[in-house]
Amino acid sequence: MCPNLIGAYLMVARPAVPPLVLPWTSREIVENNRDVLATWNYHEGTKHSFQSVHSSQHFLDFENQPLPFKIYPGLEPIPLPRDIEPFREPALRALAASDDESEGKPLLDLKFLARLLHYSAGITKRIRYTRGEMLFRAASCTGALYHIDLYLVCGDLPDLEAGVYHFGVHDFALRRLRRGDFRGELVRATAGEPAVASAPVVLICSSTFWRNSWKYQARTYRHCFWDSGTILANLLAMTAAHRVPARVVCGFVDDRVNRLLGLEPQREVALALVPLGRNSLVGHAPEVTPLALETTPLSRSEVDYPAIRAMHEASSLTEEAEVAAWRGAAAAAPLAPPSGPLFALRSLSEGEVQNSIEEVIERRGSSRRFAREPVSLEQFSTALSSIGGIAADFTQSVGRLLNDPYVIVNAVEGLPPGSYVYHTDQTALELLGEGEFRDEAGDLGLEQALPADASANVFFLTDLAPILERFGNRGYRVAQLEAAINGGRLYLASYALGLGATGLTFYDDDVSDFFSPHAEGKSAMFLVALGHPVKRRLG
Ligand SMILES: Cc1cc2nc3c(=O)[nH]c(=O)nc-3n(C[C@H](O)[C@H](O)[C@H](O)COP(=O)(O)O)c2cc1C
């Protein structure tokens, strides 16, 4: 049986990704979003395989570990209210209602923003180790390295002046980077995206590459979307719970947004915008002058991974007209009709699961070990039903997803163990191959015990070719992001059901091969294992 190579995943130096031999250097950056060779090169070059992982020379230099926070030492903190009383919307209802059709008009004020920021990306847990204290956050993140930052761009709110703000996770405070109403700049950057053009507040996710590439090297570009996706899953559940319209916007002129936030795009880039609320009048923005704000150094030195920057450049949009043409749902071909045995899913009713979304987020934490016990069909069906459309500028909220969920069932009552594909439109699982696949699941998940012990593993696989055809290289961003948001939803649904879950990394081609011929030509984007967690004994 596979050993748990990554037992002490957080603390122990381990082989990470293969040394990359990529066909570009930092000066030969492909700039054209339509030249999709850039994506294939990046994707191929950052795949994990048994060989690449076991031959990697990479080690973790703990003396040079980056700070997991972005800190502006010269800016005054604007403390966010900490007395956040729970709203108590049942988690499953919040997860089911993630759309932008809500007509509610809640007050977007500091208290509400504090609530959203805390439950999306705030600190929810502190664990003491011999070497210090580890702070864990509302959403899961590869290696707990927390490279995603959140910014707010708003007009005048009842208790917050119009401005551009950074969310400081370390002290739960905002810091103003610019004074004035700059939302018009985002309207231009998104070529008049209607949700942006009427939003009182726009939230923006960014990644500082080094904070993650310290461990994961060039594979970090995938993690940008994985780790912002889990945050957005929380955020969308929270906005849905409060009936606040929210929409994920990935089409924008990258330079404009990066400049507005004062980012150094060689090190940190904007990934996605989320306009919050509607019916606000957005005017022209003041001139966007360069920002030169001091930030606390992350570590003694930083290593540059040109492949990350190249992939980002290659998927960047440079003109408003390009953005306008880019926006819109992909016409994805439907999954082949089922030809194998079909198993209907039977979800629990909303009333049967009462945990509020806030309780669930506070309790969430990646399972470190699973007991080899079955989950009920109802539990598993309910968890799977959290996977669905996202209100976004690249997809329809109903209809075919960019990713297809493939499943290894180890122990679900009423389902033969085996491999499956989930037909979301029929709420049914098609059996692809019956068998005990615990060892295979462990091997696919980088030889870890977690996927072998879990009750089920859900892999998100996508057919990249038509997505790149439709969206260019930027299709890679949205395919990763969609998978990660649904992965984040699976996490939350599992915890709402009293189960545990964890994201996992995987051997790319082995996953596609395992689910083939059904998954022929598809690429693995995200993996979540779920089951009964084993509580760790203290002491
Ligand atoms: C996309 C993704 C992949 C992950 N891969 C692994 C993994 O391979 N092995 C593991 O033990 N944990 C994995 N994790 C879990 C993270 O280590 C965990 O989220 C992080 O330590 C923060 O802890 P928390 O989720 O308990 O808050 C992954 C998490 C995510 C989001």
PDBQT file of the ligand as one rigid body, heavy atoms in Angstrom, charges set to zero:
ROOT
HETATM    1  C1  LIG A 601      -5.826  22.591  -4.095  1.00  0.00    +0.000 C 
HETATM    2  C2  LIG A 601      -5.340  22.032  -2.790  1.00  0.00    +0.000 A 
HETATM    3  C3  LIG A 601      -4.439  20.976  -2.798  1.00  0.00    +0.000 A 
HETATM    4  C4  LIG A 601      -4.010  20.439  -1.595  1.00  0.00    +0.000 A 
HETATM    5  N1  LIG A 601      -3.164  19.361  -1.621  1.00  0.00    +0.000 NA
HETATM    6  C5  LIG A 601      -2.839  18.739  -0.461  1.00  0.00    +0.000 A 
HETATM    7  C6  LIG A 601      -2.058  17.547  -0.483  1.00  0.00    +0.000 A 
HETATM    8  O1  LIG A 601      -1.644  17.080  -1.543  1.00  0.00    +0.000 OA
HETATM    9  N2  LIG A 601      -1.812  16.940   0.701  1.00  0.00    +0.000 N 
HETATM   10  C7  LIG A 601      -2.267  17.434   1.893  1.00  0.00    +0.000 A 
HETATM   11  O2  LIG A 601      -2.018  16.821   2.937  1.00  0.00    +0.000 OA
HETATM   12  N3  LIG A 601      -3.010  18.585   1.939  1.00  0.00    +0.000 NA
HETATM   13  C8  LIG A 601      -3.302  19.227   0.789  1.00  0.00    +0.000 A 
HETATM   14  N4  LIG A 601      -4.072  20.381   0.811  1.00  0.00    +0.000 N 
HETATM   15  C9  LIG A 601      -4.563  20.914   2.087  1.00  0.00    +0.000 C 
HETATM   16  C10 LIG A 601      -3.733  22.119   2.538  1.00  0.00    +0.000 C 
HETATM   17  O3  LIG A 601      -2.497  21.681   3.042  1.00  0.00    +0.000 OA
HETATM   18  C11 LIG A 601      -4.516  22.888   3.590  1.00  0.00    +0.000 C 
HETATM   19  O4  LIG A 601      -5.606  23.511   2.976  1.00  0.00    +0.000 OA
HETATM   20  C12 LIG A 601      -3.667  23.933   4.282  1.00  0.00    +0.000 C 
HETATM   21  O5  LIG A 601      -2.689  23.331   5.073  1.00  0.00    +0.000 OA
HETATM   22  C13 LIG A 601      -4.525  24.846   5.139  1.00  0.00    +0.000 C 
HETATM   23  O6  LIG A 601      -5.152  24.102   6.134  1.00  0.00    +0.000 OA
HETATM   24  P1  LIG A 601      -6.732  24.025   6.318  1.00  0.00    +0.000 P 
HETATM   25  O7  LIG A 601      -7.321  23.626   4.990  1.00  0.00    +0.000 OA
HETATM   26  O8  LIG A 601      -6.922  22.993   7.383  1.00  0.00    +0.000 OA
HETATM   27  O9  LIG A 601      -7.203  25.376   6.709  1.00  0.00    +0.000 OA
HETATM   28  C14 LIG A 601      -4.476  20.974  -0.375  1.00  0.00    +0.000 A 
HETATM   29  C15 LIG A 601      -5.348  22.059  -0.381  1.00  0.00    +0.000 A 
HETATM   30  C16 LIG A 601      -5.768  22.602  -1.570  1.00  0.00    +0.000 A 
HETATM   31  C17 LIG A 601      -6.706  23.769  -1.574  1.00  0.00    +0.000 C 
ENDROOT
TORSDOF 0
